[in-house]
Amino acid sequence: MVSEQYRAMLGGKSVIRILSEFATKRGEEIGYDNVFDYSLGNPSVPVPEEFTECMIEMLKNSDPCSLHGYSPSLGIPSVRAAIAASLNERFGMNYGPEHIFMASGAAGALAHAYRAVTKPGDEILTFAPYFPEYNPYVNLTGAVLKVVPPDTESFQINFDAFEEMLGEKVMAVLINTPNNPSGIVYSEETILRLADILRKKEQEYGHDIFIISDEPYREIVFAGVKAPYVSRYYANTISCYSYSKSLSLPGERIGYVAVNPACPDAEVIVNMCGQISRGIGHNCPPSIIQLAVAKVLDKTADLSVYETNMNLLYDCLTGLGFTCVKPGGTFYIFPKALEEDAKIFCEKALKYDLILVPGDTFECPGYFRMAYCIETEKVERSLAALRKFVAAEYGNIG
């Protein structure tokens, strides 16, 4: 008999993926250049030339067995050491290689972090709006994901609701800053207040409460915005990182877990990750990609295009009368829809070949997400479609 749990999941396919598939099919009909596909967060800028050059150099000159053989379970030691040194230099930390575990992207990192600090029946809190894949990521471990309602005025943390939900069964708080889908960067004030609350609750409940910090957009921060490095503010922090966005390498699935050295169990957690891998079939990411990213830790793809695209969309949307908190980073913008039901709003937009994702999928009804990781020229052309959509369906509201 097949697993009924996973069979049931077949009926809950990702709304984002469904819309992306619709956009691809529509593109076959009218040309994909004419479909304004804001569905999928797939980086649109090329990898840095240095990364490509280093891959070519390694393939030409390095020992093939070292490039293509298994890495150690925790990752290649020299790579872990290089990442620790980079984090220390950038953020004033004191990581050693013993605090780093190499993983298959941020999703792989998160899969290990959840299992390292919870057991079945424990709770993890996260904050709406949030990446919807957190639900299967957490709930299939046996832990339970609970979602704090959003503060739609700022998309910072709704602390009143958070403190009400922060019960004794909560073993971890999952945060994502810069945030998908809102594009908001949590302020230093927000992180300080979160850390203070958690320290007090640790004392009250007599057990650790971890921050699991999902950080794949850490490098995509716009001018004038400060992105606090969460681990600097709270000892029991597990940072989960991916090079998918900073280096435009989503298909390579490379990232890491970094456990704050101030955490009393830091080295134990990293070693536990190796054992967790045995249970989930992770078994370390490719050696060649680990070695390659270690050579370009001070590089990023040209991320400036995302700020250009954000400003184009923000100015257009607010000019049309949309309510929208201005993103501080990522490549997402999260305006309020022009009617109460964002699903109906997004369905109407399809008639104008605008592919928008309703906020219901992020547990924030009434809003919609636009992933503007597309060519700037296409963003510019989409503005006419946006104006036509709003005028035809909602009249002149600006």
C-alpha positions in Angstrom: 0.0 0.0 0.0 1.3 3.5 -0.9 1.6 6.2 1.7 -1.8 7.9 2.2 -0.1 10.9 3.7 1.8 11.7 0.5 -1.1 10.6 -1.7 -3.2 13.3 0.0 -0.6 15.9 -0.8 -1.0 15.3 -4.5 -4.2 17.4 -4.3 -2.3 20.3 -2.8 0.1 21.3 -5.5 1.9 24.7 -5.1 -0.2 27.6 -6.4 3.1 29.2 -7.5 4.1 26.2 -9.6 0.6 26.0 -11.1 0.7 29.7 -12.2 4.3 29.2 -13.5 3.1 26.3 -15.6 0.1 28.3 -16.9 2.6 31.1 -17.9 4.7 28.6 -19.8 1.7 27.2 -21.6 0.4 30.7 -22.4 3.8 31.6 -23.7 3.6 28.7 -26.2 0.5 30.4 -27.6 1.5 34.1 -27.8 5.2 34.0 -27.2 6.7 34.0 -23.7 8.0 37.6 -24.2 4.4 38.7 -24.2 3.5 36.9 -20.9 4.3 39.1 -17.8 5.2 36.2 -15.5 5.7 37.3 -12.0 5.0 33.9 -10.5 8.3 32.1 -9.7 11.3 33.4 -7.7 13.9 32.1 -10.2 16.9 34.4 -10.4 17.2 36.2 -13.8 20.8 37.4 -13.7 23.8 35.3 -14.7 26.3 33.8 -12.4 29.5 35.9 -11.8 32.1 35.4 -14.5 34.6 34.4 -11.7 32.4 31.4 -10.8 32.3 30.2 -14.4 36.0 30.7 -14.8 36.8 28.8 -11.6 34.6 25.9 -12.7 36.4 25.7 -16.0 39.8 25.9 -14.4 39.0 23.2 -11.9 37.6 20.9 -14.6 40.7 21.4 -16.7 43.3 21.2 -14.0 42.1 19.5 -10.8 42.0 15.9 -9.9 38.7 14.5 -11.2 38.3 12.2 -8.3 38.5 15.1 -5.8 36.0 17.1 -7.9 33.4 14.3 -8.4 33.9 12.1 -5.4 31.9 12.1 -2.3 32.6 14.8 0.2 32.7 14.1 3.9 29.3 14.0 5.5 29.6 17.5 7.1 31.1 19.0 3.9 34.6 19.6 2.6 36.7 20.9 5.5 38.5 23.6 3.5 35.1 24.9 2.3 33.6 25.0 5.8 36.7 26.9 7.0 36.4 29.4 4.2 32.8 30.0 4.9 33.4 30.5 8.6 36.2 33.0 7.9 34.0 34.9 5.5 31.2 35.2 8.0 33.6 36.3 10.7 35.0 39.0 8.5 31.7 40.3 7.3 29.6 40.1 10.5 32.1 40.1 13.4 31.4 36.5 14.4 33.8 33.8 15.6 32.7 30.8 13.6 35.1 27.9 13.1 34.6 25.1 10.5 33.1 23.0 13.3 30.1 25.4 13.2 29.4 24.9 9.5 27.5 22.1 7.8 27.2 22.0 4.0 23.7 21.4 2.7 21.7 21.2 -0.5 20.5 24.8 -0.6 18.5 26.6 2.1 15.8 24.0 2.0 18.3 21.3 2.8 19.7 23.4 5.6 16.3 24.0 7.0 15.5 20.3 6.9 18.4 19.6 9.2 17.8 22.5 11.5 14.2 21.5 12.2 15.2 18.0 13.1 18.1 19.0 15.2 16.0 21.0 17.7 12.6 19.5 17.7 10.9 16.1 18.3 7.4 15.1 17.1 4.7 17.1 18.7 6.9 20.2 19.3 5.9 23.5 17.8 7.7 25.9 15.5 6.4 29.4 15.1 6.7 31.5 11.9 5.3 34.8 10.8 2.8 35.5 8.0 3.3 36.2 5.2 5.7 33.3 4.8 7.0 30.9 2.2 4.3 28.2 1.9 6.7 25.3 1.6 7.5 25.8 5.3 4.3 23.8 5.9 5.5 20.4 4.4 9.1 21.2 5.4 8.1 21.4 9.1 5.0 19.2 9.4 6.5 16.2 7.8 9.2 16.1 10.5 6.5 15.4 13.1 6.8 18.9 14.5 3.9 21.3 14.1 4.2 24.7 12.3 2.1 27.5 13.7 1.7 30.8 12.0 1.6 34.2 13.7 -0.8 36.6 11.9 0.8 39.4 10.0 1.3 43.1 10.8 0.1 44.4 7.4 1.1 48.0 8.3 4.8 47.2 8.2 5.2 43.5 7.7 7.6 43.5 10.7 6.7 41.0 13.5 3.2 41.2 15.1 4.6 41.0 18.6 1.2 41.0 20.4 0.1 37.9 18.6 3.5 36.3 18.8 3.7 36.5 22.6 0.2 35.0 22.9 1.3 32.0 20.7 4.7 31.6 22.3 3.8 28.6 24.5 5.9 26.0 26.3 5.8 23.6 23.3 7.5 26.1 21.1 11.1 24.9 20.5 12.0 27.2 17.6 11.0 30.4 15.8 11.5 30.4 12.1 12.2 33.8 10.5 12.9 34.8 7.0 14.6 38.2 6.5 14.8 39.7 3.9 11.4 38.2 3.5 9.6 36.2 0.8 6.9 37.4 -0.1 6.9 40.9 1.3 10.4 42.0 0.5 10.6 43.5 4.0 13.9 43.4 5.9 13.4 43.0 9.7 14.8 46.0 11.5 17.4 45.9 14.2 14.7 47.0 16.6 12.6 44.0 15.6 15.5 41.5 16.0 16.5 43.0 19.4 12.9 42.7 20.7 12.5 39.2 19.4 15.7 38.1 21.0 14.8 39.7 24.3 11.4 37.9 24.4 13.0 34.6 23.6 15.6 34.9 26.3 12.9 35.6 28.9 10.8 32.7 27.7 13.8 30.3 27.8 14.2 31.2 31.5 10.5 30.8 32.2 10.1 27.5 30.4 13.5 26.0 31.3 14.4 25.0 27.8 16.2 26.4 24.8 14.2 28.2 22.1 16.1 28.5 18.8 15.8 31.0 16.1 16.1 29.3 12.8 17.0 32.1 10.4 16.2 31.4 6.7 18.6 33.7 4.8 18.7 33.0 1.1 18.0 36.7 0.2 20.6 38.1 2.7 22.7 39.8 -0.1 19.7 41.3 -1.9 19.3 44.5 0.2 18.5 47.9 -1.3 20.1 51.3 -0.8 19.6 52.8 2.6 18.4 49.5 4.2 20.4 47.7 6.9 20.0 43.9 7.2 21.0 42.8 10.7 22.8 39.5 10.8 20.5 37.7 13.2 23.1 35.5 14.9 24.8 38.5 16.3 21.7 39.2 18.5 20.8 35.8 19.9 23.0 32.9 20.9 20.7 30.0 20.0 20.5 31.0 16.3 20.9 28.5 13.4 21.4 30.4 10.1 20.3 28.6 7.0 21.8 30.0 3.8 21.8 29.3 0.1 23.9 30.6 -2.8 20.9 30.3 -5.1 20.2 34.0 -5.1 23.5 35.7 -4.3 25.4 33.8 -7.0 22.3 33.0 -9.2 22.8 29.2 -8.6 19.4 27.9 -7.7 19.8 24.7 -9.8 23.1 23.8 -8.1 21.4 23.4 -4.7 24.3 24.6 -2.5 24.1 26.2 0.9 24.9 25.6 4.6 23.9 25.5 8.2 25.8 27.9 10.5 25.3 27.4 14.2 26.2 30.4 16.4 29.3 29.5 18.3 27.7 31.1 21.4 25.1 28.3 21.4 26.3 25.8 24.1 25.5 22.9 21.7 26.8 24.4 18.5 29.3 21.7 17.7 26.9 18.9 18.7 24.2 20.3 16.4 26.6 20.4 13.4 27.7 16.8 14.1 24.0 15.8 14.6 23.3 17.2 11.1 25.5 14.4 9.7 23.4 11.9 11.4 20.2 13.6 10.3 21.4 13.3 6.7 21.5 9.5 7.1 17.8 9.5 8.0 16.6 11.8 5.1 19.0 10.6 2.4 20.7 14.0 2.1 24.3 12.6 2.0 26.2 15.8 1.2 26.0 18.2 -1.8 28.3 17.8 -4.8 32.0 18.3 -4.2 32.6 20.4 -7.2 30.0 23.0 -6.3 31.3 23.2 -2.7 34.8 23.9 -4.0 33.6 26.4 -6.5 31.6 28.6 -4.2 34.5 28.6 -1.7 36.5 30.4 -4.4 34.0 33.2 -4.9 32.7 34.0 -1.3 33.3 37.7 -1.8 31.4 37.8 -5.1 27.7 38.1 -6.1 25.9 38.2 -9.3 24.9 41.6 -10.5 22.0 42.1 -8.0 21.4 45.7 -8.9 18.8 44.8 -11.5 16.4 43.8 -8.7 16.4 47.2 -7.1 15.8 48.8 -10.5 12.8 46.5 -11.1 11.4 47.1 -7.7 11.5 50.9 -8.1 9.7 50.6 -11.5 6.9 48.5 -10.1 6.6 50.3 -6.8 6.2 53.7 -8.5 3.7 52.3 -11.0 1.7 50.4 -8.4 1.5 53.3 -5.9 0.7 55.7 -8.8 -2.2 53.5 -9.7 -3.5 53.6 -6.1 -2.3 50.4 -4.7 -1.4 50.2 -1.0 2.1 48.7 -0.8 4.9 48.6 1.8 8.1 49.3 -0.1 10.5 46.3 -0.2 13.9 46.7 1.4 15.3 43.7 -0.4 14.7 40.4 -2.2 13.0 40.4 -5.6 9.4 40.4 -4.4 6.8 43.0 -3.9 3.5 42.4 -2.0 0.8 45.0 -2.7 -2.8 44.9 -1.4 -5.2 43.8 -4.1 -7.9 46.1 -5.4 -10.7 43.9 -4.1 -11.1 41.8 -1.0 -10.5 38.5 -2.7 -7.0 38.4 -4.0 -7.6 35.1 -5.8 -10.3 36.7 -7.9 -8.1 39.8 -8.5 -5.3 37.6 -9.8 -7.7 35.6 -12.0 -8.8 38.8 -13.6 -5.1 39.8 -14.2 -4.6 36.7 -16.3 -6.8 38.2 -19.0 -4.1 40.8 -19.4 -1.3 38.2 -19.4 -0.2 39.3 -15.9 0.7 36.3 -13.8 0.4 37.3 -10.1 0.3 35.1 -7.0 -2.6 35.6 -4.5 -1.5 36.3 -0.9 -3.7 33.5 0.4 -0.9 31.0 -0.4 1.3 33.0 2.0 -1.5 33.1 4.7 -2.1 36.8 4.0 -5.4 37.1 2.1 -6.1 40.3 0.2 -2.5 40.8 -1.0 -0.6 39.5 -4.0 3.0 38.8 -4.8 5.0 39.8 -7.8 8.4 38.1 -8.3 10.2 40.7 -10.3 13.3 38.6 -11.1 12.8 39.1 -14.8 14.5 41.4 -17.4 14.0 45.1 -16.8 12.8 45.6 -20.3 10.0 43.1 -19.7 9.1 44.9 -16.4 8.9 48.2 -18.3 6.6 46.6 -20.9 4.4 45.1 -18.2 3.5 48.5 -16.8 1.2 49.2 -19.7 -0.5 45.9 -19.0 -0.9 46.8 -15.4 -2.4 50.2 -16.2 -4.8 48.6 -18.7 -5.8 45.9 -16.2 -6.6 48.5 -13.5 -8.4 50.9 -15.7 -10.6 48.2 -17.3 -11.4 46.2 -14.2 -11.4 48.9 -11.4 -11.6 52.3 -13.1 -9.4 55.3 -12.3 -8.4 54.8 -8.6 -5.1 56.6 -8.6 
